């Protein structure tokens, strides 16, 4: 992580030490995923992990994100898109609230129809827990506004419960296990290790997962 975000609260380090993922720092935010030439939200990422395009219009974020999250979009590409989306959204209360609301509604609609969509639940879980991780960051001038936005947008949404539904719908997908490991990393060592082991075991079947498996090693 760059110097702007080094001042993570001590309790965050303690939680991460308990879970012991391979890379330090909020695991859903600080470490971009390698997606090759796959299409995602516009990004820079040269100076810091949260450096988006300064000219990107966040009014388009919800529509742009939903358009990228197609049924054929690989899990790892989804995760990078959602990482970027959460960081962009954290600059605007209305956008952040609408982004999470739309993703949760899409997941719940699939469940109500009798066909729970593992990817839709993953998308909602990732953004919910990314917002949760933003609330961990130091209450500096750089992050105070984003923390308030993320906390208000998150409300009582439970990303862990959403992730459990994703796993239940597609338990044998190693990339979903990878996402589950990172989401569990902040508070559940046993769950983290279980999901990480399943992700590593199946990484050879998923080239994009294989390129990013060091996140859980």
HELIX and SHEET records of a PDB file:
HELIX    1   1 UNK A    3  UNK A    5  5                                   3    
HELIX    2   2 UNK A   10  UNK A   19  1                                  10    
HELIX    3   3 UNK A   58  UNK A   60  5                                   3    
HELIX    4   4 UNK A   61  UNK A   68  1                                   8    
HELIX    5   5 UNK A   75  UNK A   89  1                                  15    
HELIX    6   6 UNK A   93  UNK A  112  1                                  20    
HELIX    7   7 UNK A  118  UNK A  134  1                                  17    
HELIX    8   8 UNK A  144  UNK A  154  1                                  11    
HELIX    9   9 UNK A  159  UNK A  169  1                                  11    
HELIX   10  10 UNK A  174  UNK A  184  1                                  11    
HELIX   11  11 UNK A  189  UNK A  202  1                                  14    
HELIX   12  12 UNK A  203  UNK A  205  5                                   3    
HELIX   13  13 UNK A  207  UNK A  212  1                                   6    
HELIX   14  14 UNK A  213  UNK A  216  5                                   4    
END                                                                             
